[in-house]
Amino acid sequence: MTSEPLNTFNIFNVNPDPNEILSKKKLHDTEGKVNLIKLFKYSDWIDLILLIIGIISSIGNGILQPVMLLLMGDVIDSYIYTSEYNIIIDEEVNHMIVEGVKESVNKVVVKMVYFGVISMVLSFMRTFSLFVVSQREGIRLRKLYFKSLLRQDATWYDFQESGELTTRIATDIKNFQDGIGPKFGMIFQIFSMTITGYIIGFIKSWDLTLVLIATVPLSSFSFTGFEMVAMKYETKALSVFGVAGSIAEETIGNIRTVQSLNQEHKFSEEYEEKIKENEHFNAIKGQCFGIGFGFSTFFTYATYALGSWYSNIAVRGKGGSKGVSAGDVLTVFFTIWMASQTLVTITTPLNLLFSAQASAYKIFTTIDRIPDIDCQSTVGECPNECNGNIKFEDVQFVYPTRPSHQVLKGLNLEIKKGETIALVGTSGCGKSTTIQLIQRNYDPNSGKITIDGKDIRELNIKWLRNQIGIVGQEPILFAGTIRENIILGTREGETLNEEEMIKCAKMANAHDFISKLPDGYDTIIGEKGALLSGGQKQRIAIARALIRKPSILLLDEATSALDTQSEKIVQEALDKASKGRTTIIVAHRLTTVRNADKICVFHQGEIIEQGTHQELMELKGTYYGLVKRQSMEEEVDQETVENDLKKFREEEEDKEIENIIVTENQNDEEIILIIRIMIEQMKMNFIFFTLATLGGIVGGAIYPFFTIKFIDLIVVMMEMREGVDLTDEQHHTLIVSIIWIIGIAFVGLISHYCYVGLFGSSGEHLIGSVRRRMFKSIISQEIGWFDRKENRVGSLITRLSSDPTKLNGITGIFLGNIVYIISSMCFGFGFALYYNWKLALCVIATSPIHALILFGDYKFNSMESSPAEKAYEESGVTLVEVVESMKTVQSLTREEHFLKSYSLNLKKPYRNIFKWAPLLALVNSLSYLLYFVVDAYGYYLGVSFLTRDINYKQTSQMFYQELIDNYMKLQKALSSVIFTAEGVGEFGEIMPDIGKSMKAAKHSYNVIDRIPKIESQEVNSEIINDIKGEIEFKNVHFRYPTRVDNEVLKGISFKAEQGKTIALVGVSGCGKSTSIQLIERFYEPTNGEVLLDGHNIKDLNIQFLRNQIGLVGQEPVLFAESIIDNIKRGIPKGVEVNNEQIYTAAKMANAHDFISTMPEGYNTMVGDRGSQLSGGQKQRIAIARALIRNPKVLLLDEATSALDSESEKIVQEALDKASKGRTTIIIAHRLSTIQNADKICVIMRGKIVEQGTHQELIELKGFYYTLAMQQFGTMN
C-alpha cells in the first residue's frame, strides 16, 4: 500500500456488522439503605458507649431550652399579678411592685446561668463523643473496605470499574462520617426539644396546644413527602457520581495517552455529561427541600394565626383549659414554636443521616461480600512441601464477562517437577489464561488443575500462591523504593538480608544500574515505577520473583521489555533460576524457549503440538513456521559476541534518579474566596440568585416581625380578664395582628422556597461547575506536573472527588442560611435599637466574645481537617495503586503488607482524634453557654434600665400601665437582640463547615487557576498549512523537572526527513523514549530545539502538532469501553471517519480477525484498562488507533513487543506499508524490526554515538554491530 490518505483504504465486508451487535451491558450499583441500628454494626464497645453518651447529652440539651421558656412565662405573670394593687399614689407600693418584678426576673436570670452551664457541659459531651465516634468509625471503615477490596477475586473486579471503587472511599465514607458525627446528635436534640415543647404546651393549655399543632400533620406530610422524593434523587446522583469518578481516574491515570490523542476535550465532555447529570439530580433534590420547607413554614405561621385567635378565648376562660394566663399563652406559643421550628431544622442532620445510610449500603455490601475465591481464607491444605507437579485435566474456561466466548476447550497438560514448559501461540489463544488459572485468579468451568496430585481448589490459596513466582508481561511496580519493591517478593513474615537481595538483583541484571543510582536500592521510583525505563522495571520485577525462591516459576513475557543486551543476561539468569523449579514460560520470542523441556503450541484454546524444540522443528508444523519467521540469516561466533558485549557493558550509562521530588511552593496563605464564589454563583443564574437572596433576606425578617406582632397580642391578653368581653381597641389589635401573621405565612412560603430551593439548586450547579473546571484544568496540565509527588493519580482523584463537595459549606443552602441569619440579625438589631437602644448596645457589646468563639471554631476545624485530609490523600494513593494492580498484589500474597501501609497513613488522623476532639467540643459548647448567659444578661440589664427610668410618683394603676408598656418595649428589644445573638450562635454551628470549605475552596481554585507550562488547549499558536512531517533535533539537552540533577539528553542532534524511517536503539534508560516524549511536547527541552518542518514545535499549536502524530507506546493503554470506541479515540477532532475505514485500520494492525471471532465483535467491551484482552490484542488495537489518525509522523515505542511471531510479522509489514510517505521514528529492542530503517541512531549516555543504515553500522563493527550479532547469532 502506498501513502494514500486513510479515506482511500480498501473496503471489505464485515459480517455481522459490529455496529449491529449489542455492547456489553454495564452493571449498575445496587441501591439501598442501611437501617439506623446496622449503621453501627462495625462499632466496638468504646464507640457504643460514646454513642450512648452523645445521644443522652443531645437529648438533655434539647430538653433545656423549652424548659427555660417556662421562666419567661413566669416573668409575664409576675407583671400581671401587680395589677391587683389599689388606685392610690403610693411610691412605696410602686417600689414594692418593682422589687417583686426584679426578684422574679433575677431568679430567672440565675436559673438561665445554671441552664447555660449545664447546656455547655451537655454540648461538650455531645460534640466530643460523636466527633470521636465518627472519626474512629470512618477510619475503621476505610480499613475494612480496603481489606475487603484486597480480598475480592478477579471475577468481581472484572465487573467493577476501579475509578468507582476508589471514588467511593473518598465520597461515601465522608458522607458516612458526616451523618454519624456531631450533627447526628442534633437529630436527638431536635426531637427532644420538640417533644419537651409539646409536653410543656399540653401541661399549660392542652386545648391551645391542640390548636397550634393542628396543622402539624399537613406540615410534616408536605415536608416528609418532598424529602422522600429528594432522597431518591440523591441516590441517583451518587450513582452517576461514581461513574464520573471512574472516567476521571481512567483519564488522569492515562494522561499521556489522553494528551497524545488530543482527547482531553472528549474525556472532558464525557465527565461533564455525568457531572451535569449529578448536578441535575442534586438540583431537583434542592428544589424538593425548598418546596417542602416553604409549605412547612406556611402551615406553621398559619397555625400561629389560628392560635392567636384562640388564645383570647382561652385567656377569657372560654376554652377547654381553665386559668390560662398571658404568661401561659406566651409559654405555649414559644415552646410550640420552638418545637415546630426546630423540627424543620432537622432537615440538615437528617439529610446527612440519609446520605450516610445510602453510602453505608454500598460500603457495607463490599465489606460483607465473601468472594468465591477467597485469598484470605484459612481453609484448605498446606502441604509441608511443594514439588511442583502440575496437571491440567480436561480444563474448560470462559471469562465471566464474556460467557459466550470459550477460551480453553478441554486443555490437558502435564508438567513434571523441575520441568520447563513453554506455551506459544498467537495472541488470545489462552496462554496467559493458563497462567491465571494456575494462580487461581479464576477457577475452571469444568475439569481440574492439580499440583502434586491435589486439586488446587482443595489447597489453601495463600499457600498455593506462596509457592509461585510470577513475572508478568507488563511489569507492575509500586510507589516507593527499589528495595521495598524487591522485598515485596518475600513471603509474608519472612525477613530478607542485604546479601540475598543483591544476589537476586544480580541474577536479574539489575544490580549494576541500581548501584549507579544516587540512592542505590533506596532510590524512589515514582508511581508505577514511572521514573524508570521499561527494561529497568522488568528487571526489578524479575528480582522480586526470584527473591521468594518459588517452587513454580511463571514467566509471562518476562523479558519482553528488555533490550537485547539485557535480555540475554536475564534469560541466562532465568534459565539458572528455573533449575529445580517447575517453570512455565509464555513467550513470543521463541529464542527464549528453545531450551525448554517441552513446548506446547496453543491454538484457539487447545494444544495442537507439543514436544522439544528439536522434535517440533522436525515435525515441520505450526511451531516450525513460527521459528522460521523469526530466524535471521547471519551467524557469528558467540564467543566474539560475548567479549564485545562485556566491553560495551563497561560503558553503560550512569542513569541517575533523584528520590527527592522537587515541587513548587504553594501559597498556603488563606485567601477569602466567598465573594468570588458568590459572584460565580450569581453569574450562573442571575434571576435565581437574586430571588434566592431576596428570599433569604425576607425569610430572615419574618420571625422578628412575627415576634413584634405577637408581643402586641400578649399585651392585649395581659389586660384581658376571665369572663370579660373584648373592648373595641383589643378586638382591633387582635384582628390586625392575626392578619399580619397570615400575611407572614404566605410570605414565608415564597421566601423559604426561594432561599432553600433556589440557593440549594444553584449551589449544586456551582459545585458541579467547579468540579468540571477542576477536571478540565487537571487534564490540561503539562506532564511534568503529574510527575510531582502531590499530583499522583490517587491524590488528584481524592481531591477532585471531595474538595468541590466541601464547597457546600459556603455555597448553596449554606449560603442561603448565611443570608437568612444575617438578615435575622440585622432586623433583630434594628428593632432592638428602636425599642431600647441602651439595652441593644449593651448586649451587642458581647459580640467580640461571640466573634472570638466563632473564630476559634473556624480555626480549629480548619486545622483539624488539614492533616486528616492530607493523610486521606496519602492513603488514597495507596488505594488507587493497589486496586489498579490487584492481581499483582494477590499473586505476591502481600495483601497484609499493603493493608499495613494503608493503615499507617491513617494512624496520624487516628492519633489526632483525641487531640482535636476536646478543643472542637469546647469551642462549640461555649456558644451554648453564651446563648443562655447573653439572655440572662439581657434580662438583668433590662430590669435595671426599667426600674431606673420609670416615674414612681403616680397611682399604682398608672404606674402599672407604664411598667407594662416599658416592659413590652423591653421585651421587644430583648427578643430582637436575642435574634441577633442566636444568629451569632447559628454561625457557630456552621463555622466548622465554613472552615473546612474554605480549605477545600483554595485547593480547588488553585488547580482551576493554574496555567500549564505547556498549554494543551492553546488556540492562537502557529499552524503549518502544508505539513510534510520532517522532524529534527538540534543540540537537544533535557532534564526531567523532578530530577533536575540528572541530564538525560546531552546535546542530541538528528534529522528525520519526510517519509523516512529513523530507528533509535540503545540500552534501557539511555533516552530513547524521552526523545519520543519531547516530540509529543510532553516536556520542553532544557536547551536546544525540536523542529517540525523547520518550525520549533514550541511555536506550533500543540493540538495541531499532536494531530500529526500517531503514537504506539511500549505498554498499550486502552480505555474501559468497546473496541470500536477505543479505535475511534485516535480520530482527530473535526475529522469524519466511517466504520469501513475503522475496520480497515484494524485489518492493517492484524486486529480484525480476532475481533471478528468475538461474539460481540467490535462492540466487545475491553474491560478496565483492557483487562479482558491479551497483551498482543491490546497492542494491535493501539496500533489501529494510531493508524486511524492518518498521521504524518509515526512514533513506535516498542510497538510490536507484545505480539507473537505470526502477528509481529504481519503487523510489521502493515507498519512498514503505513510508514510509506510518513516520517517514522521507531524505538525497538528487536533489531529485526528496524533493519530496514533509513537511518539507525545508537544512543548512549544521552548522546548519539553511531548513526547510519543497518548495513553501514554492521560494517562499522561498533556498538550496534555487537547488539545485532548477539540477536542474529542466537538463531541457528
BELSUL-V711867 format. One record per backbone hydrogen bond with DSSP energy under -1.0 kcal/mol. NH is the residue of the N-H (numbers start at 1). CO is the residue of the C=O. E is the energy in kcal/mol with one decimal. If there is no record, write none. Layout:
NH|CO|E + NH|CO|E
This chain:
4|2|-1.6 + 8|5|-2.0 + 9|6|-2.0 + 20|17|-2.5 + 21|18|-1.5 + 39|35|-1.2 + 40|37|-1.5 + 41|38|-1.8 + 43|40|-1.6 + 48|44|-2.2 + 49|45|-2.3 + 50|46|-2.5 + 51|47|-2.8 + 52|48|-2.4 + 53|49|-2.6 + 54|50|-2.9 + 55|51|-2.5 + 56|52|-2.9 + 57|53|-2.7 + 58|54|-1.8 + 59|55|-2.5 + 60|56|-2.7 + 61|57|-2.4 + 62|58|-2.0 + 63|59|-1.7 + 64|60|-1.4 + 67|63|-1.6 + 68|64|-2.1 + 69|65|-1.0 + 70|67|-1.2 + 73|69|-1.6 + 74|70|-1.8 + 75|71|-1.8 + 76|72|-1.9 + 77|73|-2.3 + 78|74|-1.8 + 79|75|-1.3 + 80|76|-1.7 + 81|77|-2.4 + 83|80|-1.6 + 84|81|-1.4 + 85|82|-1.3 + 88|86|-1.5 + 90|88|-1.1 + 94|90|-2.4 + 95|91|-2.8 + 96|92|-2.1 + 97|93|-2.5 + 98|94|-2.2 + 99|95|-2.9 + 100|96|-2.5 + 101|97|-2.3 + 102|98|-3.2 + 103|99|-2.8 + 104|100|-2.2 + 105|101|-2.9 + 106|102|-3.1 + 107|103|-1.9 + 108|104|-1.8 + 109|105|-2.7 + 110|106|-2.4 + 111|107|-2.3 + 112|108|-2.5 + 113|109|-2.0 + 114|110|-2.2 + 115|111|-3.0 + 116|112|-2.6 + 117|113|-2.3 + 118|114|-2.5 + 119|115|-3.1 + 120|116|-2.3 + 121|117|-2.3 + 122|118|-2.7 + 123|119|-2.8 + 124|120|-2.7 + 125|121|-2.4 + 126|122|-2.6 + 127|123|-2.8 + 128|124|-2.8 + 129|125|-2.4 + 130|126|-2.3 + 131|127|-2.1 + 132|128|-2.2 + 133|129|-2.4 + 134|130|-2.6 + 135|131|-2.4 + 136|132|-2.8 + 137|133|-3.0 + 138|134|-2.3 + 139|135|-2.3 + 140|136|-2.6 + 141|137|-3.0 + 142|138|-2.2 + 143|139|-2.0 + 144|140|-2.8 + 145|141|-3.1 + 146|142|-2.3 + 147|143|-2.9 + 148|144|-2.3 + 149|145|-2.4 + 150|146|-2.2 + 152|148|-1.5 + 157|153|-1.7 + 158|154|-2.0 + 159|156|-1.0 + 160|157|-1.3 + 164|161|-1.0 + 165|161|-1.6 + 166|162|-2.3 + 167|163|-2.2 + 168|164|-2.0 + 169|165|-1.0 + 171|167|-2.7 + 172|168|-1.6 + 173|168|-1.1 + 175|171|-2.4 + 176|172|-2.3 + 177|173|-2.5 + 178|174|-2.7 + 179|175|-2.1 + 180|176|-1.4 + 184|181|-2.1 + 189|185|-2.4 + 190|186|-3.0 + 191|187|-2.3 + 192|188|-2.8 + 193|189|-2.2 + 194|190|-2.4 + 195|191|-3.0 + 196|192|-2.6 + 197|193|-2.3 + 198|194|-2.2 + 199|195|-2.5 + 200|196|-2.7 + 201|197|-2.1 + 202|198|-2.6 + 203|199|-2.3 + 204|200|-2.5 + 205|201|-2.8 + 209|205|-2.4 + 210|206|-2.1 + 211|207|-2.0 + 212|208|-2.5 + 213|209|-2.0 + 214|211|-1.0 + 216|213|-1.5 + 219|215|-3.0 + 220|216|-3.8 + 221|217|-3.0 + 222|218|-2.6 + 223|219|-2.2 + 224|220|-3.6 + 225|221|-2.7 + 226|222|-1.6 + 227|223|-2.1 + 228|224|-2.4 + 229|225|-1.7 + 230|226|-2.3 + 231|227|-2.3 + 232|228|-1.5 + 233|229|-1.7 + 234|230|-1.9 + 235|231|-2.1 + 236|232|-1.8 + 237|233|-2.4 + 238|234|-2.4 + 239|235|-1.9 + 240|236|-2.3 + 241|237|-2.2 + 242|238|-1.6 + 243|239|-1.3 + 244|240|-2.2 + 245|241|-2.3 + 246|242|-1.6 + 247|243|-2.0 + 248|244|-2.5 + 249|245|-2.4 + 250|246|-2.3 + 251|247|-2.4 + 252|248|-2.9 + 253|249|-2.6 + 255|252|-1.2 + 258|254|-2.4 + 259|255|-2.8 + 260|256|-2.4 + 261|257|-1.7 + 262|259|-1.2 + 263|258|-2.7 + 267|263|-2.6 + 268|264|-2.6 + 269|265|-2.3 + 270|266|-2.5 + 271|267|-2.8 + 272|268|-3.0 + 273|269|-2.5 + 274|270|-1.8 + 275|271|-2.7 + 276|272|-2.8 + 277|273|-1.8 + 278|274|-2.4 + 279|275|-3.0 + 280|276|-2.8 + 281|277|-2.5 + 282|278|-2.4 + 283|279|-3.1 + 284|280|-2.2 + 285|281|-2.1 + 286|282|-2.3 + 287|283|-2.4 + 288|284|-2.6 + 289|285|-2.2 + 290|286|-2.2 + 291|287|-2.6 + 292|288|-2.6 + 293|289|-2.7 + 294|290|-2.5 + 295|291|-2.5 + 296|292|-2.2 + 297|293|-2.2 + 298|294|-2.2 + 299|295|-2.7 + 300|296|-1.8 + 301|297|-2.3 + 302|298|-2.5 + 303|299|-1.9 + 304|300|-1.6 + 305|301|-2.0 + 306|302|-1.9 + 307|303|-3.1 + 308|304|-2.6 + 309|305|-1.7 + 310|306|-2.2 + 311|307|-2.2 + 314|310|-2.3 + 315|311|-2.9 + 316|312|-1.2 + 317|314|-1.7 + 318|313|-2.6 + 329|325|-2.2 + 330|326|-2.7 + 331|327|-2.6 + 332|328|-3.2 + 333|329|-3.1 + 334|330|-2.6 + 335|331|-2.6 + 336|332|-2.7 + 337|333|-2.9 + 338|334|-2.9 + 339|335|-2.5 + 340|336|-3.0 + 341|337|-3.4 + 342|338|-2.2 + 343|339|-1.7 + 344|340|-1.5 + 345|341|-1.4 + 347|344|-1.5 + 350|346|-2.7 + 351|347|-3.2 + 352|348|-2.2 + 353|349|-2.3 + 354|350|-3.1 + 355|351|-2.4 + 356|352|-2.2 + 357|353|-2.4 + 358|354|-2.5 + 359|355|-2.8 + 360|356|-2.7 + 361|357|-1.5 + 362|358|-1.1 + 363|359|-2.1 + 364|360|-3.8 + 365|361|-2.2 + 366|362|-1.4 + 367|363|-2.5 + 368|364|-3.0 + 377|374|-1.5 + 381|458|-2.4 + 390|415|-2.7 + 391|450|-2.3 + 392|413|-3.8 + 393|448|-2.8 + 395|411|-2.6 + 396|446|-2.0 + 397|408|-1.9 + 402|399|-1.8 + 405|402|-2.0 + 407|397|-2.1 + 408|397|-1.7 + 409|605|-2.1 + 411|395|-3.0 + 413|392|-1.7 + 415|390|-3.6 + 419|416|-2.3 + 421|583|-3.5 + 422|598|-2.8 + 423|585|-3.7 + 424|600|-2.8 + 429|426|-1.4 + 434|430|-1.8 + 435|431|-1.5 + 436|432|-2.1 + 437|433|-2.2 + 438|434|-1.7 + 439|435|-1.3 + 441|436|-2.5 + 445|396|-2.3 + 446|396|-1.3 + 448|393|-1.6 + 450|391|-2.6 + 451|454|-2.6 + 452|389|-3.1 + 454|451|-1.8 + 456|449|-2.6 + 458|455|-2.6 + 460|381|-3.0 + 464|460|-2.6 + 465|461|-2.5 + 466|462|-1.7 + 467|464|-1.2 + 468|465|-1.1 + 469|552|-2.7 + 471|554|-2.2 + 482|523|-1.3 + 483|521|-3.0 + 485|481|-1.8 + 486|482|-2.3 + 487|483|-2.6 + 488|484|-1.1 + 489|486|-1.9 + 490|487|-2.1 + 494|491|-2.2 + 501|497|-1.8 + 502|498|-2.6 + 503|499|-2.4 + 504|500|-2.2 + 505|501|-2.4 + 506|502|-2.5 + 507|503|-2.1 + 508|504|-1.7 + 509|506|-1.7 + 510|505|-3.4 + 511|505|-1.0 + 514|510|-2.1 + 515|511|-2.8 + 516|512|-1.1 + 517|514|-1.5 + 520|517|-1.3 + 522|519|-2.4 + 523|520|-1.5 + 525|480|-2.7 + 529|526|-2.0 + 530|527|-1.3 + 531|525|-2.7 + 532|529|-2.0 + 537|533|-2.3 + 538|534|-2.2 + 539|535|-2.0 + 540|536|-1.9 + 541|537|-2.2 + 542|538|-2.1 + 543|539|-2.3 + 544|540|-2.2 + 545|541|-1.7 + 546|542|-2.3 + 547|543|-1.6 + 549|546|-1.8 + 551|467|-1.1 + 552|467|-2.6 + 553|582|-3.2 + 554|469|-3.4 + 555|584|-3.1 + 556|471|-2.5 + 557|555|-1.0 + 557|586|-3.0 + 560|557|-1.4 + 562|559|-1.5 + 567|563|-3.0 + 568|564|-1.8 + 569|565|-1.2 + 570|566|-3.0 + 571|567|-3.0 + 572|568|-2.1 + 573|569|-2.1 + 574|570|-2.8 + 575|571|-2.5 + 576|572|-2.1 + 577|573|-2.8 + 578|574|-2.0 + 579|576|-1.2 + 581|578|-2.4 + 582|551|-2.2 + 583|419|-3.0 + 584|553|-3.0 + 585|421|-3.2 + 586|555|-3.5 + 587|423|-1.3 + 590|588|-1.1 + 592|589|-1.7 + 593|590|-1.2 + 596|593|-2.0 + 597|420|-1.4 + 598|420|-1.7 + 599|611|-3.4 + 600|422|-3.6 + 601|609|-3.3 + 602|424|-3.4 + 603|606|-2.7 + 605|429|-1.8 + 608|601|-2.7 + 609|601|-1.1 + 611|599|-1.6 + 616|612|-2.6 + 617|613|-2.2 + 618|614|-2.2 + 619|615|-1.6 + 620|616|-1.1 + 625|621|-1.8 + 626|622|-2.1 + 627|623|-2.6 + 628|624|-2.2 + 629|625|-1.6 + 630|626|-1.0 + 631|627|-1.6 + 641|637|-1.7 + 642|638|-2.4 + 643|639|-2.1 + 644|640|-2.4 + 645|641|-2.9 + 646|642|-2.3 + 647|643|-1.8 + 648|644|-2.3 + 649|645|-2.5 + 650|646|-1.2 + 651|648|-1.1 + 652|649|-1.6 + 677|673|-2.9 + 678|674|-2.9 + 679|675|-2.6 + 680|676|-2.5 + 681|677|-2.7 + 682|678|-2.5 + 683|679|-2.6 + 684|680|-1.7 + 689|685|-2.8 + 690|686|-2.7 + 691|687|-2.8 + 692|688|-2.8 + 693|689|-2.6 + 694|690|-2.7 + 695|691|-2.6 + 696|692|-2.4 + 697|693|-2.4 + 698|694|-3.1 + 699|695|-2.9 + 700|696|-2.1 + 701|697|-1.1 + 702|698|-1.1 + 705|701|-2.1 + 706|702|-2.8 + 707|703|-2.8 + 708|704|-2.0 + 709|705|-2.2 + 710|706|-2.7 + 711|707|-2.6 + 712|708|-1.5 + 713|709|-1.5 + 714|710|-2.2 + 715|711|-2.2 + 716|712|-1.7 + 717|713|-2.4 + 718|714|-2.2 + 723|316|-2.2 + 724|721|-2.1 + 731|727|-2.8 + 732|728|-2.6 + 733|729|-2.5 + 734|730|-2.5 + 735|731|-2.4 + 736|732|-2.6 + 737|733|-2.2 + 738|734|-2.1 + 739|735|-2.5 + 740|736|-2.3 + 741|737|-2.2 + 742|738|-2.4 + 743|739|-2.5 + 744|740|-2.5 + 745|741|-2.0 + 746|742|-1.8 + 747|743|-2.5 + 748|744|-2.8 + 749|745|-1.9 + 750|746|-1.7 + 751|747|-3.1 + 752|748|-2.4 + 753|749|-1.4 + 754|750|-2.5 + 755|751|-2.7 + 756|752|-2.1 + 757|753|-2.2 + 758|753|-1.0 + 760|756|-1.7 + 761|757|-2.5 + 762|758|-2.7 + 763|759|-2.5 + 764|760|-1.7 + 765|761|-1.7 + 766|762|-2.1 + 767|763|-2.7 + 768|764|-2.5 + 769|765|-2.3 + 770|766|-2.9 + 771|767|-2.4 + 772|768|-2.5 + 773|769|-2.7 + 774|770|-2.5 + 775|771|-2.3 + 776|772|-2.6 + 777|773|-2.4 + 778|774|-2.5 + 779|775|-2.4 + 781|778|-1.4 + 785|782|-1.4 + 791|788|-1.6 + 792|789|-1.2 + 796|792|-2.4 + 797|793|-2.7 + 798|794|-2.2 + 799|795|-2.5 + 800|796|-2.8 + 801|797|-2.1 + 802|798|-2.5 + 803|799|-1.9 + 806|802|-1.7 + 807|804|-1.4 + 808|805|-1.8 + 809|806|-1.7 + 810|807|-2.6 + 814|811|-1.4 + 816|812|-2.1 + 817|813|-2.6 + 818|814|-2.1 + 819|815|-2.5 + 820|816|-2.7 + 821|817|-3.1 + 822|818|-2.9 + 823|819|-2.6 + 824|820|-2.6 + 825|821|-2.7 + 826|822|-2.8 + 827|823|-2.8 + 828|824|-2.3 + 829|825|-2.7 + 830|826|-2.5 + 831|827|-2.7 + 832|828|-2.3 + 833|829|-2.5 + 834|830|-1.8 + 835|831|-2.5 + 836|832|-2.6 + 840|836|-2.3 + 841|837|-2.6 + 842|838|-2.3 + 843|839|-2.5 + 844|840|-2.6 + 845|841|-1.3 + 846|843|-1.8 + 847|844|-2.4 + 849|846|-1.0 + 850|846|-1.5 + 851|847|-3.4 + 852|848|-2.5 + 853|849|-2.3 + 854|850|-2.9 + 855|851|-2.9 + 856|852|-2.4 + 857|853|-2.5 + 858|854|-2.9 + 859|855|-3.2 + 860|856|-2.8 + 861|857|-1.9 + 862|858|-2.1 + 863|859|-2.8 + 864|860|-2.5 + 865|861|-2.2 + 866|862|-1.6 + 868|864|-1.1 + 869|865|-2.9 + 870|866|-2.1 + 871|867|-2.4 + 872|868|-2.6 + 873|869|-2.3 + 874|870|-2.3 + 875|871|-2.6 + 876|872|-2.1 + 877|873|-1.7 + 878|874|-1.6 + 879|875|-2.4 + 880|876|-2.6 + 881|877|-2.4 + 882|878|-2.5 + 883|879|-2.8 + 884|880|-2.3 + 889|885|-2.2 + 890|886|-2.7 + 891|887|-2.3 + 892|888|-1.8 + 894|889|-1.9 + 898|894|-2.0 + 899|895|-2.2 + 900|896|-2.3 + 901|897|-2.4 + 902|898|-2.7 + 903|899|-2.7 + 904|900|-2.4 + 905|901|-1.3 + 907|904|-1.2 + 910|906|-1.6 + 911|907|-3.0 + 912|908|-2.2 + 916|912|-2.7 + 917|913|-2.6 + 920|916|-2.9 + 921|917|-2.6 + 922|918|-2.3 + 923|919|-2.3 + 924|920|-1.8 + 925|921|-2.5 + 926|922|-2.2 + 929|925|-2.1 + 930|926|-2.6 + 931|927|-1.6 + 932|928|-1.6 + 933|929|-2.7 + 934|930|-2.9 + 935|931|-1.4 + 936|932|-2.6 + 937|933|-3.1 + 938|934|-2.5 + 939|935|-2.4 + 940|936|-2.5 + 941|937|-2.6 + 942|938|-2.6 + 943|939|-2.3 + 944|940|-1.7 + 945|941|-2.9 + 946|942|-2.4 + 947|943|-2.6 + 948|944|-1.3 + 949|945|-1.9 + 954|952|-1.6 + 956|88|-1.7 + 959|955|-3.3 + 960|956|-3.0 + 961|957|-2.4 + 962|958|-2.5 + 963|959|-2.7 + 964|960|-2.8 + 965|961|-2.7 + 966|962|-3.0 + 967|963|-2.7 + 968|964|-2.8 + 969|965|-2.0 + 970|966|-2.8 + 971|967|-3.7 + 972|968|-2.7 + 973|969|-2.7 + 974|970|-3.3 + 975|971|-3.2 + 976|972|-2.3 + 977|973|-2.7 + 978|974|-2.2 + 979|975|-1.5 + 980|976|-1.4 + 981|977|-2.3 + 982|978|-3.6 + 983|979|-2.5 + 984|980|-2.0 + 985|981|-2.2 + 986|982|-2.9 + 987|983|-2.0 + 988|984|-1.6 + 989|985|-1.3 + 990|986|-1.6 + 991|987|-1.6 + 994|990|-2.2 + 995|991|-3.1 + 996|992|-2.1 + 997|993|-2.5 + 998|994|-2.6 + 999|995|-1.4 + 1000|996|-2.2 + 1001|997|-3.0 + 1002|998|-2.1 + 1003|999|-1.8 + 1004|1000|-2.7 + 1005|1001|-2.8 + 1006|1002|-2.1 + 1007|1003|-1.5 + 1008|1004|-2.4 + 1009|1005|-2.5 + 1022|1099|-2.1 + 1031|1056|-2.2 + 1032|1091|-2.0 + 1033|1054|-3.2 + 1034|1089|-3.0 + 1036|1052|-2.9 + 1037|1087|-2.3 + 1038|1049|-1.9 + 1043|1040|-1.9 + 1046|1043|-1.8 + 1048|1038|-2.0 + 1049|1038|-1.4 + 1050|1246|-2.8 + 1051|1036|-1.4 + 1052|1036|-2.3 + 1054|1033|-1.2 + 1056|1031|-3.9 + 1060|1057|-2.3 + 1062|1224|-3.6 + 1063|1239|-2.8 + 1064|1226|-3.3 + 1065|1241|-2.6 + 1070|1067|-1.4 + 1075|1071|-1.7 + 1076|1072|-1.4 + 1077|1073|-2.1 + 1078|1074|-1.8 + 1079|1075|-1.8 + 1080|1076|-1.7 + 1082|1077|-2.7 + 1086|1037|-1.9 + 1087|1037|-1.5 + 1089|1034|-1.8 + 1091|1032|-3.2 + 1092|1095|-2.8 + 1093|1030|-2.8 + 1095|1092|-2.0 + 1097|1090|-2.6 + 1099|1096|-2.4 + 1101|1022|-3.3 + 1105|1101|-2.6 + 1106|1102|-2.4 + 1107|1103|-1.8 + 1108|1105|-1.2 + 1109|1106|-1.2 + 1110|1193|-2.8 + 1112|1195|-2.5 + 1121|1119|-2.6 + 1123|1164|-1.5 + 1124|1162|-2.5 + 1126|1122|-2.0 + 1127|1123|-2.1 + 1128|1124|-2.2 + 1130|1127|-1.8 + 1131|1128|-1.9 + 1135|1132|-1.9 + 1142|1138|-1.4 + 1143|1139|-2.7 + 1144|1140|-2.1 + 1145|1141|-2.3 + 1146|1142|-2.2 + 1147|1143|-2.2 + 1148|1144|-2.5 + 1149|1145|-1.5 + 1150|1147|-1.7 + 1151|1146|-3.3 + 1155|1151|-2.0 + 1156|1152|-2.7 + 1157|1153|-1.2 + 1158|1155|-1.2 + 1161|1158|-1.8 + 1163|1160|-2.0 + 1164|1161|-1.8 + 1166|1121|-2.3 + 1170|1167|-2.2 + 1172|1166|-2.8 + 1173|1170|-1.9 + 1178|1174|-2.5 + 1179|1175|-2.3 + 1180|1176|-2.1 + 1181|1177|-1.9 + 1182|1178|-2.1 + 1183|1179|-2.1 + 1184|1180|-2.4 + 1185|1181|-2.3 + 1186|1182|-1.6 + 1187|1183|-2.4 + 1188|1184|-2.0 + 1190|1187|-1.9 + 1192|1108|-1.1 + 1193|1108|-2.8 + 1194|1223|-3.1 + 1195|1110|-3.5 + 1196|1225|-2.8 + 1197|1112|-2.7 + 1198|1196|-1.0 + 1198|1227|-2.8 + 1201|1198|-1.5 + 1203|1200|-1.4 + 1208|1204|-3.3 + 1209|1205|-2.2 + 1210|1206|-1.8 + 1211|1207|-3.4 + 1212|1208|-3.0 + 1213|1209|-2.1 + 1214|1210|-2.3 + 1215|1211|-3.2 + 1216|1212|-2.6 + 1217|1213|-2.4 + 1218|1214|-3.1 + 1219|1215|-2.1 + 1220|1217|-1.3 + 1222|1219|-2.5 + 1223|1192|-2.5 + 1224|1060|-2.7 + 1225|1194|-3.3 + 1226|1062|-3.1 + 1227|1196|-3.5 + 1231|1229|-1.0 + 1233|1230|-1.8 + 1234|1231|-1.3 + 1237|1234|-2.3 + 1238|1061|-1.1 + 1239|1061|-1.8 + 1240|1252|-3.2 + 1241|1063|-3.7 + 1242|1250|-3.5 + 1243|1065|-3.0 + 1244|1247|-3.2 + 1247|1244|-2.1 + 1249|1242|-2.7 + 1250|1242|-1.2 + 1252|1240|-1.7 + 1257|1253|-2.5 + 1258|1254|-2.1 + 1259|1255|-2.4 + 1260|1256|-1.5 + 1266|1262|-1.8 + 1267|1263|-2.2 + 1268|1264|-3.0 + 1269|1265|-2.7 + 1270|1266|-2.1 + 1271|1267|-1.8 + 1272|1268|-3.3 + 1273|1269|-2.2 + 1276|1274|-1.0
